[in-house]
């Protein structure tokens, strides 16, 4: 049996890779650490973005674990141009996973890089792994396992959020465990 705790970062000051957690987000990170401390987590892998690292630091301290930075867990880039109607454009990418805007990634491209990380974890020896990422990529990883997950499920994600992906033999279950 293997458990992957897929975590969306806590509340942050913005979307830039260097955006730090807000004061509320710092409190959420402490709460998240308390929530996960008894899950037997052996390995922590995180997006390189500051808000993701700050989200998982309290758990690292409690468990006396270091974290591994994984570039493939960065947030999905919708476009490198300012899209006034970005929310509508994002919605379309959940219906057409190959739709791609200027300078951005399609949902399929982002999903594939996220799933590469998950597949490496599945083939590894650790049994309980925390993976810290961002909302869009998180929802696309979940969509890989359940095609019914889409734009509305992305909208309903909270900061932070935690889904537990449990693999036992060839059976996979996905459950939101954050309150």
C-alpha positions as CSV (number, residue, x, y, z in Angstrom):
1,X,0.0,0.0,0.0
2,X,1.2,3.5,-0.8
3,X,-0.3,6.9,0.2
4,X,0.4,10.1,-1.6
5,X,-0.7,13.2,0.2
6,X,-1.3,15.7,-2.6
7,X,-1.1,19.2,-1.0
8,X,-2.1,22.6,-2.4
9,X,0.0,25.4,-0.7
10,X,-1.4,27.7,1.9
11,X,-2.6,31.3,1.3
12,X,0.0,33.4,-0.3
13,X,0.6,37.0,-1.2
14,X,0.4,36.4,-4.9
15,X,1.2,34.1,-7.9
16,X,4.8,35.0,-8.5
17,X,7.3,32.2,-7.8
18,X,8.8,34.3,-5.0
19,X,5.4,35.1,-3.3
20,X,5.5,34.2,0.4
21,X,2.7,33.0,2.6
22,X,0.4,35.6,4.2
23,X,0.2,35.7,8.0
24,X,-3.0,33.6,7.7
25,X,-1.1,31.2,5.4
26,X,1.7,30.8,8.0
27,X,-1.0,29.8,10.5
28,X,-2.5,27.4,8.0
29,X,1.0,25.8,7.5
30,X,1.2,25.1,11.2
31,X,-2.3,23.6,11.2
32,X,-1.4,21.5,8.2
33,X,1.7,20.2,9.9
34,X,-0.4,19.2,12.9
35,X,-3.0,17.6,10.6
36,X,-0.4,15.4,8.8
37,X,2.2,14.7,11.6
38,X,0.8,11.2,12.4
39,X,0.4,10.0,8.8
40,X,3.8,8.3,8.7
41,X,5.2,10.6,6.0
42,X,8.7,9.5,5.0
43,X,9.3,11.7,2.0
44,X,8.4,15.3,1.1
45,X,8.6,16.6,-2.4
46,X,7.7,20.2,-3.2
47,X,7.3,22.7,-6.0
48,X,10.3,25.2,-6.0
49,X,7.9,28.1,-5.5
50,X,8.4,29.9,-2.1
51,X,4.8,29.5,-1.1
52,X,4.9,25.7,-1.5
53,X,8.2,25.4,0.5
54,X,6.9,27.7,3.3
55,X,3.7,25.5,3.4
56,X,5.6,22.3,4.2
57,X,8.4,23.7,6.4
58,X,6.5,23.3,9.7
59,X,5.8,19.6,8.9
60,X,9.5,19.1,7.9
61,X,10.5,20.5,11.3
62,X,8.0,18.3,13.2
63,X,9.1,15.2,11.4
64,X,12.8,16.1,11.2
65,X,12.7,15.6,7.4
66,X,14.2,17.6,4.6
67,X,12.3,18.3,1.4
68,X,13.2,17.6,-2.2
69,X,12.5,20.3,-4.7
70,X,10.8,19.1,-7.9
71,X,10.7,21.5,-10.8
72,X,7.8,19.5,-12.4
73,X,5.5,20.5,-9.6
74,X,5.5,24.2,-10.5
75,X,2.2,25.8,-11.2
76,X,0.8,25.4,-14.7
77,X,1.3,28.4,-17.0
78,X,-1.9,29.2,-18.8
79,X,-0.3,31.9,-21.0
80,X,2.5,34.3,-20.9
81,X,0.2,37.1,-22.2
82,X,-2.3,38.9,-20.0
83,X,-5.7,37.3,-20.7
84,X,-8.5,39.5,-19.5
85,X,-10.9,36.6,-19.7
86,X,-8.4,34.1,-18.2
87,X,-11.1,32.3,-16.1
88,X,-13.1,31.5,-19.2
89,X,-10.0,30.5,-21.1
90,X,-8.9,28.2,-18.2
91,X,-12.4,26.6,-18.1
92,X,-12.0,25.7,-21.8
93,X,-8.7,23.9,-21.1
94,X,-10.4,21.4,-18.8
95,X,-12.9,20.5,-21.6
96,X,-10.1,20.4,-24.3
97,X,-7.0,19.2,-22.6
98,X,-4.9,19.9,-25.7
99,X,-5.9,23.6,-26.0
100,X,-2.9,25.8,-25.6
101,X,-2.5,29.6,-25.3
102,X,0.5,31.7,-26.3
103,X,3.5,30.8,-24.1
104,X,1.5,28.5,-22.0
105,X,1.0,24.8,-21.4
106,X,-2.0,22.7,-22.4
107,X,-3.7,20.8,-19.6
108,X,-2.3,17.6,-21.0
109,X,1.3,18.9,-20.9
110,X,0.9,20.1,-17.3
111,X,-0.9,16.9,-16.3
112,X,1.8,14.7,-17.9
113,X,4.7,16.4,-16.0
114,X,2.8,16.1,-12.7
115,X,2.0,12.5,-13.4
116,X,5.6,11.8,-14.2
117,X,6.4,12.7,-10.6
118,X,3.5,10.6,-9.2
119,X,4.6,7.6,-11.3
120,X,8.2,7.9,-9.9
121,X,6.7,8.0,-6.4
122,X,4.6,4.9,-7.1
123,X,7.6,3.0,-8.3
124,X,9.7,4.1,-5.3
125,X,10.1,2.4,-2.0
126,X,8.5,5.0,0.3
127,X,5.0,4.2,1.5
128,X,3.7,7.7,2.7
129,X,4.7,10.7,0.6
130,X,3.7,14.4,0.8
131,X,3.7,16.2,-2.5
132,X,3.2,20.0,-2.4
133,X,2.1,21.8,-5.5
134,X,-0.4,24.4,-6.8
135,X,-4.2,24.4,-7.5
136,X,-4.2,24.0,-11.3
137,X,-1.6,21.3,-11.4
138,X,-3.2,19.6,-8.4
139,X,-6.5,19.5,-10.2
140,X,-4.9,18.1,-13.4
141,X,-3.1,15.4,-11.5
142,X,-6.5,14.4,-9.9
143,X,-8.1,14.6,-13.3
144,X,-5.6,12.0,-14.6
145,X,-7.1,9.6,-12.0
146,X,-10.7,10.7,-12.4
147,X,-11.7,12.4,-15.7
148,X,-14.8,13.9,-14.0
149,X,-12.5,16.3,-12.2
150,X,-12.5,19.6,-14.0
151,X,-12.8,23.3,-13.8
152,X,-15.5,23.4,-11.1
153,X,-13.4,21.1,-8.9
154,X,-10.4,23.4,-9.4
155,X,-12.6,26.3,-8.3
156,X,-13.6,24.5,-5.1
157,X,-10.1,23.8,-4.0
158,X,-9.0,25.7,-0.8
159,X,-5.7,27.0,0.3
160,X,-4.4,24.7,1.7
161,X,-6.1,21.6,0.5
162,X,-5.1,17.9,0.8
163,X,-6.1,14.9,-1.2
164,X,-5.0,11.4,-0.3
165,X,-4.3,9.1,-3.2
166,X,-4.1,5.5,-1.9
167,X,-2.7,2.8,-4.0
168,X,-3.2,-0.8,-3.0
169,X,-2.3,-3.4,-5.6
170,X,-3.7,-1.9,-8.8
171,X,-6.6,-0.1,-7.1
172,X,-6.4,3.6,-6.6
173,X,-8.7,5.7,-4.4
174,X,-8.8,9.5,-4.2
175,X,-10.2,11.2,-1.2
176,X,-10.2,14.8,-0.1
177,X,-9.1,14.7,3.5
178,X,-8.6,18.4,4.3
179,X,-11.6,19.8,6.3
